[in-house]
Amino acid sequence: MNEPRRRRLPWTAVTVLLLAALTAVLVPAVRDEGYVTDPAGLTRWYAVAWALFGAAAWTVRRVPRRRVVPLVWAGALAVAVTGLAGPPLTSTDSYRYAWDGRVQAAGISPYDHAPADPALRGLRDDWLFPRGGPACARPDRAPVEPGVCTRINRPTVHTIYPPVAEGYFALVHALSPSGVRHKALQVGGALTALGVTGAVLWVRRRAGADARTAAYWAWCPAVAVEAVNDAHVDTLAVLLSVVALGVVVRRRAVGGALFGLAVAAKLLPAVLLPGALAGVRRWRDAAVLLLPAVAVVGLVYLPYVLVSRSSVFGYLGGYAAEEGYEDPGAGGRYALLRLVLPASWAVPAVALGMAAVVAYVWWRGDPLRPWSGALTVTGTAFLLMTPGYSWYALLLVALVALDGRAEWLGVAVAGAAAYVSAPALGGGTVRVAYGLAAAVVVAGWAARAGKGMRSGPPRVAQPMWKESP
């Protein structure tokens, strides 16, 4: 009777060794300052980390079930801690978070002034606003006044972050000891990332599903880099989104309210709503979900609207134009569509493609697994729009952990390549990376179809909600 156990034990040891190697690689990866000076070297670190992650995610499938959850948690903690090994490496967004928290603590709306506004000179310190030529000579510093620069990107424009994110920044500032600087937001990112691991395990358990897929989030290199080291607020939105997807199956109004909070933390989770509406056939049933979501977004915006003299949407429109979403011929957006269509057709093609995928998920989606339809919609949006910022894919990674279709992780790898590797590998990196990711998704679909499995959510005979409460 002990023979099967002896055959399985090595898989646990192999997985532990792979996780140890992963954390050993992630530490120098988040400390390597080559993002600007040596992107090729940083790309190599990332490639090794993703390879080790993939290997560990594969071997954990052979670990005895009783060891899976402790192993997932141990790996999650180790990966999160690696993100604390150095200051933010590939993004300066967390400096804006720290500034917005400081501004709110002074009783000022974060939407009313840009960081470079002379009216806020009294809130500046030498950390966020270094002084002197040597301190301001670094490529990640932006000039503010003669002899003064800042770590904050786009210091002349107003913040774009929604109110739940702004509340989070204010809370972190209020709880932070004096002089803690970037570590407070990194610790907040680590705790939030661990919260996502717990939420994924909770949702998988409620669904009666295997806990192993939680490793797709818990051990992912993107969590160490984007959620912890760069402390992106997207992780908070991911946490709210995962809980919302778990709750909406049984309590649609509560789930709708949680979706509202997620959207008010980072606007991207709005793309999850089609998955949450899978199987709905009556308008009043949809309203039970959508009205609480809209109401929560409005309620959390209201206090800022009342106290702000400027728009609470800040630089949002300018940001969309800057990133090329309004001009399909600029940058790397819509990269795959532009291979086969004129640039001017890209935006209409995205609209038609997304409408088709949303209709498919709505008509054939599984209401008991809303995260499955949400993954299909979100992943398709990424492939069509080819975003250039790697941290956007944190939401996609969490959906993969919920649903288990690992082929979609290639989209997250493509985002990292587009953001980190393009300066070293050239302008075609975005097209190649997202093209390979699309090929992996298609191959995964074909493999599932070949095994007699549906590539997407199964058809359901009954609507999600037979009656409104």
N, C-alpha and C positions, 0 to 999 in steps of 0.2 A: 504493500500500500504506500510505502514511502518513495517508490521509484519515480512516479510522476512528479512528486514534489522536488526530488533531486534534479530532474531535468528542467524544471522551471526556475530554480533558484539562480542559475547563471544569468537569466534575463534581467532579474532585479539588479544584480551586481553590474551587468553591462550598462543598464540604464543609469545607475548611480555614477559610474565612471564617465559616461557621456555628459551627464549634468555637471560633474566636476570640471570636465574639460571645457564645457560651454561657459561656465562662470569664470574660469581662468582666462578665456579669450575675451569675454565681455569687459573685464576690468581694464585691460590696456586699450580696448576699442573705445571706451568712453573717456579715456584719458589722452588719447592720441589727438594732438592739435593739428593734424594734417588735413582737416576739412577744407581749409583754404590753401595751404602750402603743398599738400601731398594727397589729393583726393584718391589717387590710385592706391596708395598705401592703406588708406582708410577703407577703401572698397575691399581690399584683400581681407582685412579684419572682419568686415561684415560678411563676406562670402564664407569664411571659415565658421563664423558663429551660426549662420543660417544652416550650413551643412550639419553641424553638430546638433542643432535643434531638430532638424529633420530626422536625423538618425535616432535621437532620443525619443521623439514622438512615434517612431516606428517600433522601437524595441518595447516601449511601455505597453503596447498591445499584447505582448506575451507575458507580461508580469501578472502574477496571481491577483485576482480581483481584490482580495482583502488588503493588498499592499498598495493599491493604486492611489487611493485618496491621500494617505500619508505621504506618498512619494510626490504627488502633484503639489501638495502644500510645501514640502521641503524644497522642491525645485522652484516654486513660486517665490518663496522667501529668499533663496539664494540669488535668483535673477534680479529681484527687486533691489537687493542690497548692492549688487554690482553697479546699479545706476547711480548710487550715492558716492562712487569712488572719485568723482571729479566734478568741476563746475560744468554748467551747460556747455555742450560741445558743438552741436550742429544747428542750434537755434537760439535766438535771443528773445523769444517771445515771453519767457518767464520774467524778464526784467520789466516788461510792460505790466505784467500781472502785479509784480511787487509795487510798481509805481501807482497803479490804479488802487491797490489796497491802501497805500499811504495817503493818497488824495482823499479817499473816502473817510479815513480816520480823522482827517482835518475838517470834515464836515462839508466837503466840496463834491459836487457831482463829477464823476469821471468823464462824463460826456461833454462837459463844458469847456475844457481846456486841453490843448495838445501839450505834451511834456515840455516842449520848447517854449511855451508861453511864459513871458517874463513875469506874469502875475503869480506864478507858482515858484518863483526863485527861492522863497523861504523854505520850501520842502526839499530842496536839492541837498544831496550829500556827496561825498567823494567816491562812494561806491557806484551809484547809478550815474553820476555826473563827474567823471574824472576831470582833472585840470592839468594843464601843462602839455608841452609838445610831446615828450616821450609817451605819456599816458594816452594821448589822443592819436598816436601814430598807428595804432593797430587797425587792421581792416574792418573789425567789427565795431568800430566807434564812429558815431555820426556827429558832426559839428553842430553846436547849438549857438554859441556866441564866441567871440574871439577869446581863445585860451580855454574854452570850456567845450567838452564833448559829452556824449552820453552812450551808454550801452543799449539804450532802448532803440529799436528799429522804428523807422518812419516817425521821428520825434515831432515833426511839424503837422501831423494829422491827428484827429481825435480817435479815441478807442473805438473798436468795432464789436467788442465782446458783449453778449447778451446779459441780462440782469442776474440770472442764477450764477453765471461765471463771475460777475462782479461781486456778488455776495460772497462767493467762495474766496475771492482775493481779499476781501475785507476781513473775513473770518481768519484766514491764515495770518494776515498782518496782526490782528488783535491777539492771536495766540502765540506769536513768535517772540522769543527773547530778543533783547536788543543786540544788534550786531550779528545776528545769525545769517543775514544776507540770503544767498540762493538756497541754502540748505532747507529752509522752512518749506518752500514750495516743492523741493525734491522729496522731502519726507511726506508731504501731503500727497504727492504723486504716487509714492510707494504704497502708502496706506490705501489709497483709492484703487490702485492696481490689484492689491491683495483683496480688496472688497469685490472687485470684478471676478476674481477667481472663486471666491465664496459664492457669489451670485450665480455663476455658471454651474457650479456643482449643485447648488440648490435647485436650479431649473432642471438640470439633467435628472436629478433624483426624483423630482415631482413627475417628470415625464416617464419615469421607469426606464431611463436610458443609461448606458454605460458611462462611467465618470471619466474614462480615459481621454476623451476628446477635450476635456478641460485643460489638458496640457498644451493644446494649441495656443491658448492665451497665456497660461501661467508661465511657460518656458520660452515664449517667443522673444527673440532678440529685440523686436520693436518695443516691447514693454520696458526693457531695461533702458533703451536709448530714448524713446519718445515719451513714454509715460513718466519715467523716473528722472533720468538724467536731464532731459530738456523740460520736464515737468509740465507737459502740455495739458491744458484744461480739458482737452478732448476725453481724457480718461474719466473725468467726472460725468461727462455726457454719456460715455459708454456704460458706466455703472448704472445710471438711471435708466438707460435703454434696456439693458439686460433684465433688470428688475421689472420694468414695464412689460417686456415680452413674456416674462414668467407669470405675471399677475393677470394680464389681460385675458388669458384663457378662461379664467373662472370669475374674475371681477372686472368686467370691461370698463366700467366708469372709473374705477380706481386706476386701472391700467392707462386709461386715457389721460388722467391727471398726471401720472408719472411720465407719459410721453410729452406732455406739455412742459414739465420741468426739464426733461432732456433737451428739447428743442430750445428752451430758454437758457441752456448751458452752452450749447453749440448748435447752430442751426441745422447741421447735417442730419441729425436723427429724424428729421421730418421724412426722410426717404424710407423709414421703416414702417410708416403707416399703412401702405398697401399690404404688407405682410400681415399686420394686425387686423386688417379688414378682409382677409381671405375667407371666402365662403359666405360673406354677408350678402343677403339678397334684398333686404328691405331698408329703406332710407331711415326709418326710425331706429333700427338697430345700429346702423352706422353712426347716427347722431349721438347715441349713448356713449360711444367712444370719442367721437370728434369734438363734441361740444365741451366736455371737460378739458380736453387738450387745449382748445382755443381759449377757454376761460382762464386756465392757469397761466398761459402765456400772457394774456392781457393783464391779469392781476399782478404778476411779478414785474411787468414793465411799468405799471401805473405809478408806483412811488417815484421811479426815476423820471418819468414824464413830468410829474408834478413839480419836482425840484430842479429840473434841468432847463436851462435857457436854450441849449442847442439840441439838435436832433439826437435821439437815443440810438440811431442807426450809424452815427459817426461816419467813418470812412468806408463803410461796407460797399457802397456802389463803386467808389474809386478803387477799392481792392479787387473787385470782380473785373473791372476794366484792366487794371494793372496785370492781373494774372492771365489775361487773354481770353476770358470767357465771353466777352462781348465782341471781340475781334478774332474770328476763327483763324485768320491768317497769321496771327502773332503767337510766338512762344511755342510750347509743346502741347497745347490743349487740342483735343480732338485729333490726336496724332494718327490713330488707326483709321478713322473715317477719312482723313485727308489723303490717305494712300489710294483711296478708290473713288473719292468724290471731290468736286471742286470745293475750295475752302468756304465759299459762300453758302454751300448746301449743308455745312456741318451742323449748325444749330437746328434747322428743321429736321435733319436726320436724327439728331439726338431726341428731339421731341417725339417724333414718330416711333423711334425704337423704344423709348421709355414707356410710351402709351401702350405699345403692344405687350411689353413685359408686365406692366401693371395689370392690364386686362387678363393676361394669362394667370397671374398669381391670384387675382381676385376671383376668377372663374374656377380654377383648378386647385387652388391652394388648400392646404390642410389647416383648418382652424385650430386644431389641437397642437400644431407646431408652427406658430406664426413666424418664428425665427427662420424657418426654411424659406418661406416666400420672401422675407425681408432680406435674406442673403442673396437670393436671386436678383432682386431689384437693385440692391446696393452694389453688388459685384458688377452687374451690367452697367450701372451708371459710371463706375470707375473705368471700365473698359471703353466706354463711349467718350468719356470726357478726359481721360488720361491725366489726372491731377499731378502736379509737380511736387507737392508737399507730402512727405512720407508719413507724417503723423495722422493724416486723414484716415489712413488704413487701419488705425487702431479699432475703429468700429467694425470694420470687415473681419479682423482677426477674432474679435469676440463672437461675431455671428458664426464664424467657422467652428469655434469651440462649442457653440450651442448646437449646431446642426451636424457637424462631423464631416462635411465635404471638404477635405483637405486640399483639393486641387485649387480652390479659390485663394489659398495662401500665396500662390504665385503672383497675384495682383498686389499683395503687400510687398513682396520682393521687388516687383517692378517699380512701385512707388519709391522704395529706398534707392534703387538704381537711378531713377530719374532725378532724385534730389542730390545724392552724394556722388554718383559715378559720372554723370553727364559731363562735368568740367574736365574729367580725365579722358573719357572715352569718346567724346564728341557729341554733336547735336543729334545724331541718329540713335542715341541711347534710349530715348523715350519710346520711339517707335519699336525698336528691337525688344526692349524689356516688356512693354505691354503686349507686343505681338506674341512673344513667347508665353506670356501669362495666359493670353486668350487661347493659344494652342493647348496649353495644359488643361484649361477648363474644358475645352472641347474633347480632349482625350479622356478626361475623367467622365464626362457625360457618355462617351462611346463605351467606355469600360463598364459603366453601370448598366447601360442598355444591353450590352452583350451578355451580362449576367441575368438578364430578365428583370432588371430593376428600373424603376422610373428615374429619369435624370433629374427631375424636379419634384415638387410637392405632389402627392397623389390626389386624384380627383375624389371629392367627397360628395356623397349623395344628398346630404342634408346641409342646410345653412348653419353657420356657426351658432347663431342665437335664434332659437325658435320663438322667443317672446322677449319683450322688453320688461325690465323690472318695474 
